[in-house]
Amino acid sequence: MNQSRTMSLRILRLPAVVMLGLLSLSACGSSSGSSDEAAKPATVAPVEGLYNNGVDALNARRFATADDQFNAVEQNYPYSSWAVNAQLMSGYSLYLQNRYTDAIGTLDRFIQLHPAHRDIAYAYYLRALCYYEQIADIQRDQKGTEQAMNALREVVSRFPDTTYARDAKLKVDLCFDHLAGKEMEIGRFYQKQHLYEAAIGRFQRVVDDFQTTNHVPEALARLTEIYLALGLKDQARKTASVLGYNYPGSLWYGDSYAQLVDDGVAPTGNSPTEAARRGFFSRAWHAVF
């Protein structure tokens, strides 16, 4: 099977962002493993045949066969360029099987042994995806989310002008939003338990550390609600001013304004939008800063 067939088979199963990294993954030619082949018994298949059988099996989602073929390449032709490529393909095969821990181990070994490989950017990206796919829901510990975010940021910093970096940036934003969601989930729990100091800490962290996420309006509204519950009307007014200044059309702002009216902190007879236009909250904003 020639080299061009190897590439065409391989890209059948890959998403567009991954495809770019593996277009160049084929070994440099059957001659690259010739010295290894010469030393092998007649019962061992040629290196090119083993590698291409692995690619065929991977495209057919016969993962056990693909793993066996790629492992055979590494074991029988360890000094060939085919073995290097087989190692990276093994990592991809493990990723497709959701065997993320095994995939990370294989990719770490590839990165350590071949730091100058032409597909090293793809190896880092695939490793980051393995962490990303393991992100737990917000009810669970978020250590995996932080690991994924760190791995994705490494892709961005090491390979800033690649397609991998562009996709990694998008996934970093999703990780960031996920972490903010976890803080909100914990904060809401504390608020329901009337553990206001702990709740304030969580909501304030969202405001301070996750400013680009869509959780900030709710965090400000809940802070306003807690300050009113504690009788801290001035603090509630100032917090609501930040909410009104930055998110004047949000439902959270409307709810907070209604609460301030009920507590006699905001003037009655105006809608939240009218109050913002008249400068009530903008004056409070300047009082905060």
Summary of the structure (lengths in Angstrom):
residues: 289
radius of gyration: 27.7
end to end distance: 69.9
largest distance: 92.5
contacts: 942
relative contact order: 0.06
helix: 74%
strand: 0%
